[in-house]
Amino acid sequence: MELNTQEELKAHLMATSEEFRELAVRHQEYDRRLTQLEASSHLSDDEQMEEVRLKKLKLHLKDQMNEILHHHAVLAN
């Protein structure tokens, strides 16, 4: 099976890799919470700390997902 695009590879991994799927789900959960926080006109100190923490966690998840994508892209070639 040839995976031509990044999106096709992501879809393939979502269907076949539990690890990738779990990372993607957590990334989406963090993104939803960040959207809620950003919609607020004023954040408490705790919410501001949560926002910073979630952004870092979300970035870390994205890095992990990109590492998996890169690994599978290299194997596909």
ChimeraX commands (.cxc) that place a marker at each C-alpha (Angstrom):
marker #1 position 0.00,0.00,0.00 radius 0.5
marker #1 position 1.49,3.31,-1.06 radius 0.5
marker #1 position 0.71,6.30,1.11 radius 0.5
marker #1 position 1.03,9.40,-1.06 radius 0.5
marker #1 position 0.20,12.24,1.23 radius 0.5
marker #1 position 0.63,13.22,4.85 radius 0.5
marker #1 position -3.16,13.13,5.26 radius 0.5
marker #1 position -3.38,9.60,3.87 radius 0.5
marker #1 position -0.63,8.50,6.24 radius 0.5
marker #1 position -2.44,10.12,9.19 radius 0.5
marker #1 position -5.67,8.38,8.22 radius 0.5
marker #1 position -3.83,5.07,7.89 radius 0.5
marker #1 position -2.23,5.48,11.32 radius 0.5
marker #1 position -5.54,6.51,12.90 radius 0.5
marker #1 position -6.99,3.24,11.59 radius 0.5
marker #1 position -4.05,0.97,12.40 radius 0.5
marker #1 position -2.02,2.42,15.28 radius 0.5
marker #1 position -3.52,2.51,18.74 radius 0.5
marker #1 position -0.62,4.65,19.97 radius 0.5
marker #1 position -1.11,7.27,17.24 radius 0.5
marker #1 position -4.88,7.26,17.75 radius 0.5
marker #1 position -4.53,7.80,21.52 radius 0.5
marker #1 position -2.09,10.68,20.95 radius 0.5
marker #1 position -4.48,12.26,18.44 radius 0.5
marker #1 position -7.46,11.94,20.80 radius 0.5
marker #1 position -5.56,13.55,23.68 radius 0.5
marker #1 position -4.36,16.31,21.32 radius 0.5
marker #1 position -7.97,17.02,20.34 radius 0.5
marker #1 position -9.07,17.04,23.99 radius 0.5
marker #1 position -6.38,19.58,24.88 radius 0.5
marker #1 position -7.34,21.65,21.85 radius 0.5
marker #1 position -11.01,21.70,22.90 radius 0.5
marker #1 position -10.10,22.81,26.42 radius 0.5
marker #1 position -7.78,25.51,25.08 radius 0.5
marker #1 position -10.58,26.78,22.86 radius 0.5
marker #1 position -12.82,27.02,25.94 radius 0.5
marker #1 position -10.16,28.92,27.87 radius 0.5
marker #1 position -9.44,31.27,24.97 radius 0.5
marker #1 position -13.16,32.08,24.67 radius 0.5
marker #1 position -13.16,33.45,28.20 radius 0.5
marker #1 position -12.81,37.21,28.52 radius 0.5
marker #1 position -10.80,36.85,31.72 radius 0.5
marker #1 position -8.78,33.91,32.99 radius 0.5
marker #1 position -7.99,33.30,36.63 radius 0.5
marker #1 position -4.39,32.65,37.59 radius 0.5
marker #1 position -5.12,28.92,37.71 radius 0.5
marker #1 position -6.72,29.03,34.26 radius 0.5
marker #1 position -3.74,30.92,32.87 radius 0.5
marker #1 position -1.42,28.26,34.27 radius 0.5
marker #1 position -3.66,25.55,32.83 radius 0.5
marker #1 position -3.56,27.25,29.44 radius 0.5
marker #1 position 0.25,27.33,29.42 radius 0.5
marker #1 position 0.43,23.71,30.62 radius 0.5
marker #1 position -2.05,22.51,27.98 radius 0.5
marker #1 position -0.19,24.31,25.20 radius 0.5
marker #1 position 3.03,22.58,26.22 radius 0.5
marker #1 position 1.35,19.19,26.49 radius 0.5
marker #1 position -0.38,19.67,23.15 radius 0.5
marker #1 position 2.91,20.58,21.48 radius 0.5
marker #1 position 4.60,17.55,23.01 radius 0.5
marker #1 position 1.83,15.30,21.65 radius 0.5
marker #1 position 2.18,16.88,18.22 radius 0.5
marker #1 position 5.92,16.21,18.31 radius 0.5
marker #1 position 5.28,12.57,19.21 radius 0.5
marker #1 position 2.73,12.22,16.40 radius 0.5
marker #1 position 5.12,13.82,13.90 radius 0.5
marker #1 position 7.86,11.43,14.99 radius 0.5
marker #1 position 5.56,8.48,14.29 radius 0.5
marker #1 position 4.53,9.99,10.94 radius 0.5
marker #1 position 8.16,10.51,9.97 radius 0.5
marker #1 position 9.08,6.97,10.98 radius 0.5
marker #1 position 6.25,5.48,8.89 radius 0.5
marker #1 position 6.99,7.78,5.95 radius 0.5
marker #1 position 10.61,6.61,5.90 radius 0.5
marker #1 position 9.50,2.99,6.04 radius 0.5
marker #1 position 7.06,3.56,3.16 radius 0.5
marker #1 position 9.85,4.81,0.88 radius 0.5
marker link #1:1,2 radius 0.2
marker link #1:2,3 radius 0.2
marker link #1:3,4 radius 0.2
marker link #1:4,5 radius 0.2
marker link #1:5,6 radius 0.2
marker link #1:6,7 radius 0.2
marker link #1:7,8 radius 0.2
marker link #1:8,9 radius 0.2
marker link #1:9,10 radius 0.2
marker link #1:10,11 radius 0.2
marker link #1:11,12 radius 0.2
marker link #1:12,13 radius 0.2
marker link #1:13,14 radius 0.2
marker link #1:14,15 radius 0.2
marker link #1:15,16 radius 0.2
marker link #1:16,17 radius 0.2
marker link #1:17,18 radius 0.2
marker link #1:18,19 radius 0.2
marker link #1:19,20 radius 0.2
marker link #1:20,21 radius 0.2
marker link #1:21,22 radius 0.2
marker link #1:22,23 radius 0.2
marker link #1:23,24 radius 0.2
marker link #1:24,25 radius 0.2
marker link #1:25,26 radius 0.2
marker link #1:26,27 radius 0.2
marker link #1:27,28 radius 0.2
marker link #1:28,29 radius 0.2
marker link #1:29,30 radius 0.2
marker link #1:30,31 radius 0.2
marker link #1:31,32 radius 0.2
marker link #1:32,33 radius 0.2
marker link #1:33,34 radius 0.2
marker link #1:34,35 radius 0.2
marker link #1:35,36 radius 0.2
marker link #1:36,37 radius 0.2
marker link #1:37,38 radius 0.2
marker link #1:38,39 radius 0.2
marker link #1:39,40 radius 0.2
marker link #1:40,41 radius 0.2
marker link #1:41,42 radius 0.2
marker link #1:42,43 radius 0.2
marker link #1:43,44 radius 0.2
marker link #1:44,45 radius 0.2
marker link #1:45,46 radius 0.2
marker link #1:46,47 radius 0.2
marker link #1:47,48 radius 0.2
marker link #1:48,49 radius 0.2
marker link #1:49,50 radius 0.2
marker link #1:50,51 radius 0.2
marker link #1:51,52 radius 0.2
marker link #1:52,53 radius 0.2
marker link #1:53,54 radius 0.2
marker link #1:54,55 radius 0.2
marker link #1:55,56 radius 0.2
marker link #1:56,57 radius 0.2
marker link #1:57,58 radius 0.2
marker link #1:58,59 radius 0.2
marker link #1:59,60 radius 0.2
marker link #1:60,61 radius 0.2
marker link #1:61,62 radius 0.2
marker link #1:62,63 radius 0.2
marker link #1:63,64 radius 0.2
marker link #1:64,65 radius 0.2
marker link #1:65,66 radius 0.2
marker link #1:66,67 radius 0.2
marker link #1:67,68 radius 0.2
marker link #1:68,69 radius 0.2
marker link #1:69,70 radius 0.2
marker link #1:70,71 radius 0.2
marker link #1:71,72 radius 0.2
marker link #1:72,73 radius 0.2
marker link #1:73,74 radius 0.2
marker link #1:74,75 radius 0.2
marker link #1:75,76 radius 0.2
marker link #1:76,77 radius 0.2
view
